[in-house]
Amino acid sequence: MAVRRCESSIDVVTAAETRIRNVFRNGLPVFFSFSGGKDSLCMAQLIVNLANRGEIDMKQLTVQFIDEEAIFPCMEDTVKKWRRIFMMMGAKFEWFCLEVKHYNCFNELTNDESFICWDSEKRDVWVRQPPSFAIRKHGLLRERIDTYQDFLPRTCRGGITIVGIRTAESVQRLENIASMTRAGKNMTNKQQIFPIYDWTDNDVWLYLLNEHVDIPDVYLYLWQCGSNKRQLRVSQFFSVDTARSLVKLNEYYPDLMERIIRREPNAYLAALYWDSEMFGRNSRKRKESEAGQARKDYRQELLTMFSHMDVFFDTPHKMHTAKRYRNFFMQISAIATDEDCKNIYEGLITGDPKMRAYRALYQRVYGRYIKKTKRQVEEDG
């Protein structure tokens, strides 16, 4: 779907404040999904500024933080600081340390494809201990079954949730929000609103600078390690966004890898094979390590894998993902390039648990085909 961008007559900060103000004016309970990351910090500062100006009532607000256990110490410190700020201003703060499922990019080699945060069966190897004030049980949670995306909406019924999601993070988010607004909707069916959806990375960093907001040290460490602006994304250790940085950050957190490997033994793969097809990497290091090797025939590799599905995809999730990729490959086989076949192959190898690579590839292949077709029609016409 083509997305048309329109320039507004107001800046993004003013627009975000207007959206937040409108949410509070409904008189309903307001929930804020807070993570301690850069986008959440922008949202938090926007809310605090509006409250200080007397434009919103903090007593309507409940801030919710899902503690995923495997987080950087500076992230925990940041969330604790903002917990104090919100509570002193009259808001409620819910710090959840619950047994929720989380995707684990290191578990693709085993039959267990989910990481259980605060796993009660693995207390002796927890990455860290939960705070004394954390909520450890909840009646609306299906322990060890729900992800936090499943759980949180149940706790927010009767209210509106504001989330710091931005379209600049991915093509899929841009398309989803464009579809929503095109249909005349301002929120999702889970009663979620995204006040900073139109902010760019530059908008985020500039706002944090102008408002003198302290950011977690891990962002500075990532920058010092050579991560570019688009890679400054921090989440739970075992998600693919953070896994790429674990080895680099070990010098800043000397016992980091030891604690992580104790909790998730397969994490050592990040140190050994991060720059390989195992993690779908296309870095300079991977190209250097594979120099001189015979180039794979990725189309043939796919045909082999799809002809022996039970052998290559031995868990229900892997089989589900493989079937989606197989159907996609069958649809585009006539127009797929060698690079497309390689991307499909690596999507299967890495697991693609949230189907992000699949959706991006789908958009890229069909977008290229439509563009080429239009050009051909114009030349023929």
N, C-alpha and C positions, 0 to 999 in steps of 0.2 A: 504494500500500500504506500503510495506517495504521500509524504507529509509536507505540508506547506507551513513555513514559519512566517509569523507576522511580527513586525516590530511594534512595541507598545509605546505609549506616550509617557509612561512612568518607569522608574528604575525597578530592578528586581527586589530590592529591599522593601520599598514601599508596597509593591504588589504582594509580597509575602506577609507583611504586617496586616494588610487589608484582609487577606484570606484568614489569618489567625483570628483577627478581630471579629470577623463574621461568624466563625465557628463558635466563639464564646457567646456571641449575642443570641444564639439559639436558646440559651438558658439550660441546655442539656449538660450532663456530665461530659467532661473532655478528658480524653486519655492521650498521653504523649509517649510513644514508643521510643525510648532513649537507649543508645548503645555506648555513648562516650566517644564515638568517632567524630570526624570533622564535620559531617553533615548534621549529626545530632547536636553538636556543640553550637552550630549556627542556629538551629531551631531553638535550643535552650536560651541562647542570648536574645533572640527575637522575642521570646515569651517574657523573659525577665524585663526587657526594656519596656514592653507594653504594660506590664504590671506596675512597674515603677512610675509610669506616666498615668496610672489610674484608668487605663483603657480596657483592662480585662480583670476578672475576679479570679484570683489564684485558688480560692476555695472550691471552684468547679473542677480543678485540675487534679488528675492522678497520673503520676509519672511511673512508667513500668520499665524495669530493666531486667532482661533475661541474662543471668550470669551463666556463661557457657563453660565455666570451670577452667578451660585452657586459654586463659587470656594473659596479656602482658601485665606486669605489676603496675606500670604507669597508667594503664587503662583502668585498673581497679581504683587507683588513687584518684583519678579524674572523676570517676563516677561517684565516689564517696564525697568529694568536694561539692559536686553539684547536688547530691542528695541533701547535704546540709543547707545549701542555698534554697532549694525548693521548699524544704520543710520549714525553714525560718520565714518564708514568705506565705505560708499557709497552705501549700499544696500537700497532697499525700504522695508518698514515694514507696512503691512496691518493688523490692529487690528479690527476685525469684531465683532460687537455687534448686531446680527441679530435675527429675529424671526425664528429660525430653530427648528425642532422637535428633541427631545432627549428622549431616553428610560428612564423610571422612574420605578424603582423596587417597589416603594410604591403604585403605582396606580393600582396594580392588583386587588384591591377590588372595583374599580369603572369601569364605562364604558369608561373612558378616559384613554387610555394607553400611552399617550405621554405627555411629559413635553415640553412646548414651552418656549425656552429661551427668555428673554427680552419681555415677553408677554405684548403687548400694552394694553391689557384689564386688566392687574393686576399691573400697575405701582406702586400703593400704597403699594404693598407687595413685591416688588423686594428685593432680598437678599442684593444687593448693587447697587450703581449707576454706569453707564458706564463712562469711561474716556471721557474727552471733545474731544479728538482727534479720538475717535472710529468711524468707518464706520457703520452707522445705516441703510442704504438702499443700495440695489444693484440691477441693472437691470436684472441680471441673476438668481436671487433668486425667487423661488415661496414661498412667505412668508407663514409660518405656515403649509407648506406641505413638504418641503424639509428637510432632515437631512443635516448636514454639509458634510457628505460623498457624498450626491447627488450634493450639490452646488459647492464645491471646484473644482472638476475636470472641470467644465464648465469655471472657471476663468483661468485655466492653459492650455487651448488649445494653441498649437503652441510652447509649452515648455516642460520641463521635471521636474517632482516633486520628491524631495528626502524626504523620510519619515523614521523615526526612529523605524521601526517595527523590532522585533527580533523573531526568531523561538523558542527561549527558553520560550517565554510567553505562548505558547499553542501548543498542538499537531496539531491543525488545521492549524496554521500558518506554522509549519514545513512541513506538507504535501503539502500545496498550493505552497510554494516556491520551494519545491523539484520537484513538477510537472512542475512548470514553467521552472526551469533550465534544467530538463530532456528533455523538448521540445526545448531546445536551445535558450530560451528567457532570456533576462536580465532585462526586465521590464514588468509591467502589461499592460493590454489594455487601462488603464487610464494614460499611460506614467509615471508610478511611479517606482522608484528604491529604494531599501532598503540597504544602504551602511553598516549598522551594523547588518544585519540579522543574522549573525553567532556569535554574542557576547553572552556570558553567563551573568548571574547576577553578578558574580564575576568580569568579564571583565569591566562591567559598573561602579561598585563602585571603582574598582582599578584605572580606567582611571580618574574618577572625583577626586580621592585623589591625584594622581600623577600630575594632571594639576591644582590643587588647585582651583577647581571650587566650588563656593558657591552653596549649595543646599537649597531648601526651608525648613524651619524649620519643616514643617509637617512631613517630613520623620523621623526626629529625635524624634518627639513626638510619631509617630507610633511605632518606635523601643522601646521607653521607656514604651509604653503601652503593650508591649509583642508581637507585630506582628513579625512574622518571616520574613526572607529575601524574601521569595516568595510572602508575603502579602504586601510588600512595594510598593503598586500601588495607585496612586492618580489620581482622575478624578473628574468630576462634582458630587456634593453631592448625587444626586439621582440615580446614577448608582450603581450597586451591588458591584463594586470594592471598593467604598468609603463608602457606606452605613454602612458596618460592623464596621467602625471606628468612626462614628459620636458621639456615646454616650461616648466612651473612650476619645475623644478629647475635650469634653465639658469643662474639667478643664483647658485646655490650651487656649480655646476661650470661655470665660464665657457666652457670649450672643449668641453663635453659634446655639444651638438648638432652642432658642426662635425665631430667625430670620428664621430658616429653617421651623419650624412648621407653622409660619405665612404664609410662601410662599406655603408650601405643608403640609396641616393638617395631612395627613396619615403618616407623618414621625415619629410621636410619636410611631408608631408600632416598630421602631427599638429599642427603649428603652424597650418596653414591651415584644416583641416576637422574638427578633433577634435569640436567641438560640432555635429555634423551626422548625418544618417542613414547616412553612409558608415561610421561607427563605432557606429551603433546607439545614439546618446546620447539621453537624455531630460532634459537639463539645462535650467536656467533660460535660459542663453545661447542654446541652440538654439530654445527657445520664442520668445524675443525676436526672434531673427533671422528666424524663419519667420512672425512675426506679420503678418497682412494677406494672406498667400498663400492661394490656394484650397486647401482640404483635399483631399488625395488620396483617391481611391476605391481603398483598398488591396485590396479583394476583386477589383476589376477588374484592378488591376495584377498580382495573382497569376495570374489567369486568362490574361492576356497572356503572362507569363513561362513558365507551364507549357505554353502552346500553342506556344512557340518555344524549346524547351529548348536546342537546338544553338546558338542565337544568344546567349542570355543566360549560358550556362554552358559555357565553352570549354576547360575543363581536366578531366581525369578526376576529380579531387577535388571540384571544383565540381559536376560532374554527379552524382556519388554523393550529395553533400549535398542537392542539389536534388531528387533522386528520393525521398529520405527525407522531405523537407518536403512534396513533392507528395502522397505517399501519406497523410501525416498530415492535410493539408488536405482531401483527399477524404473521410477518415473523419469529420472534425469540421465539415465545411462547413455542416451543418444547424444546429449549435449555436454556431458561431464568432461572436464579437462583432467589431465593427470594430477593437477594440483587439487581439484575437487575430490578425486579418488583418495588422494593422500589424506585430506582433511577428514573424510568419512572414516578411513582406516584408523586414524589417530583418535577420532572421537570414540570409536569402539574400544580401542586399546586402553584409553584413559578412563572410560566408564561414563563420562558425561552425565553425572547423577541428576543435575537439574536441567538437562537438555539445552543448556545455553549455547554450546557449540553447534548443536543441531539447528536451532532456530536461526543463528547467525549465518550458517552455511546455506540454509533454505532461502533466506533473504538475499544472500549474495548471488547464488546461482540463478534464481528466477529473476532477480533484478537485472543481472547481466543479460539474460536471454531477452527480457522485454525491451531493454535499451537497444540491443542489437537488432531486434525485429523492427522496432520503430524506425531505426536508421535505414534499414533495408527497404522498408515501405516508402520512405521519403525519397530514396535514391531511385526506386522503380517508378514512383509516381510522377 
